[in-house]
Amino acid sequence: MKILKSLILSLGMAASVFAQATTINFSSYSGTLAGVGNAHFSLAGVGEQGTPSVGNGYLYNSIDGSAYPTNSILKISFDESVSGVMFTFNTFGTKATTAWSLFGDGHTLISTGHLSNGDTLYNLSQYSGVRSIEYNNGGNDWYFGVKNLSFNVIPEPGMLPLLGLGMAGLMLARRRRAA
């Protein structure tokens, strides 16, 4: 029983170690930006189409920085499920219709909320299984920007059982040596 408890504790600790933390600081980029690592950026709503632009530390809902016309939705999608999402957002005005939405597999809505004007930090780390984030200005031709996006890539589920088997083998070998 003691070995089983140790194994379960070890697996939990190993899973947290293998969660890969990523922070994207948009001030490191300029021009248009289609993606960084396993995060991909697109304009997905009504209005101007193309690859979002980066400037002044922000990823904008426009192909030309903070210039008009804009697109109503800036979408960030991930190759794998993520958790621990945090970002700073700025509406650059007082458009009260601007909202964030988190989606899981199959574009299933996880949660949504309103965004404030000015640089505001949003900590959505209580949500996991996130496959995309959408920032939506409600169809208004109004630009906004995201900066300092961070998230944790959730490890593949198949990796944990293999890790558990390896650890169990090590524990058995250790036990045999002690006997």
N, C-alpha and C positions, 0 to 999 in steps of 0.2 A: 504494500500500500504506500509505503514511504517513497519507493522508487516511482510509482505512478504519479504521485503528487509532484515530485521533482521533475518528471518528464513534462507534465502539463505546465508547470511554471516555466521551464526552459523553453517550451514552444511559444508561450506567450511573449517572453522576453525576446526570442529570436524574431518573431513576427514584427515587433516594434522596431527592431534593429534593421530589418530588411525594408521597412517603409522608407521610400526614397523621397526626401524633402527637396523641393524645387522652389526657387524664388526667381521671378523674372522682373528685373528692374528695367523698365522701358527707356530710361534715360541713356542706356547703353546702345540704343538703336536709332536710326533715322530713315526717312523715306517710307516706303511701304513695307509691311511685314506680314508674311503669310503664316509664320509660326516660329516657335522656339522649342527645341526638343520634342516632347510628345504633346505639346499644346499647339493648336492650329487656330488661326484667326480669320474671320470672314464677316462680310456685311450680308445679313440674311433677311432683311425686311424690305419695307417699301422705301424707294428712293434710289440714290446713287449706288451702283453695283461696282464690285471690284475688291481689291485687297486693301484692308485698313492701313492707314498711315500712322507713323509715329513721329512725335515732335515734342519738345519741351518736357520730356519724361512721361508722356501720355501715349496710350494706344487710343486713337480716335475712331468715331463712327463715320469717317469720311476718308476718301482716297487722297485728300489734299489737306491734311492737318486739321486745323480749326476753321477751315473755310467751308462755305456752303456751296452746293447742296450737300446734305448728309443722308445717311440711311437710318431707318428707325430702329434697327436691331444690330448690335455688335455681338457676334457669337464667338465664344472660345470653346473649342471641343478638344477632348483628350483621347489619346490612343488607348488608354487603360482607365479603369475607375480610379478616382482620386478622393481624398478626404482632406480635412484641415484647411479648407479654402479660406483665404484672407485676401483682401484687395483694398486699395484706396480708390475712391471714385469722385469725380467732379462733374456736375451738370453745367458748370459755367453759367449759371442763371437760376431762375426760379420755376422751372417747369416741374410741376407737382406730379405729372403723370409718369415720370421715369421710374422704372422698377427693375429689379434683378430677379432671375428665375434660375433654379438649379434643376437639371434633368438627369435622369439615370438611363439605364439601358432602354432601348426602344423609345426614346424621347418621353419617358414617363416623368411627369412633374414630381419633384421631391419637395420643393418649397419655393416661395416667392416673397418678395418684400419691396418696400419703397426705398428710393435713394434720395438723399438730401443734397442740397447744393453746397458748394465749397468742398475742399479736400476732406473727405470723411473716410475713416477706416472701418471696414466691415469684416467682422470675424464670424465666419460661417462654419467654424471647425466642428460644430455639433453634427454636421451632416456628412454622410459617407456614401460611397457608390455613385459619385458624381461623374457623369460623362460629358456634360457641357454646361456652360453658363451663358445666359443671354441677358444683355442689358438692352432695355426697350424704352424708347422715349414716347411711346404711345402714338406714333405716326406724326409727331411734330417735326418740322424741319429745324431741329435744334441740335447742335453738336455737344458731345460729352466725351469724357476720357477716363480710362482706367490706368492706374500705375501701381507698381509694386505688387504684382500678383504672386501669391505663394500657395502651394498645395503639396500634399503627400501622395505619391503613387502607391496604391494598395498592392501588396505583393500578390502574384498569381496563386490561386488556391492550391494548385497541384504541387507547388514547391514546399508547402508546409508539411504534408505527410512524408515527403522524402527526407526533409530535415529531421522530422520526428523519428523516422526509422534509423537514420544515421546516429542520432543521439542515443536511441535505445541500444543500438549495437555497441556504442562506446561504453555505456553504463554496464552492459552485460560483460564486456571484456574486462572492465575494471573490477567487477565483482568476482570474476573467475581468478584474476591475478591475486586478489586479496584472500581467496579461499585456500 
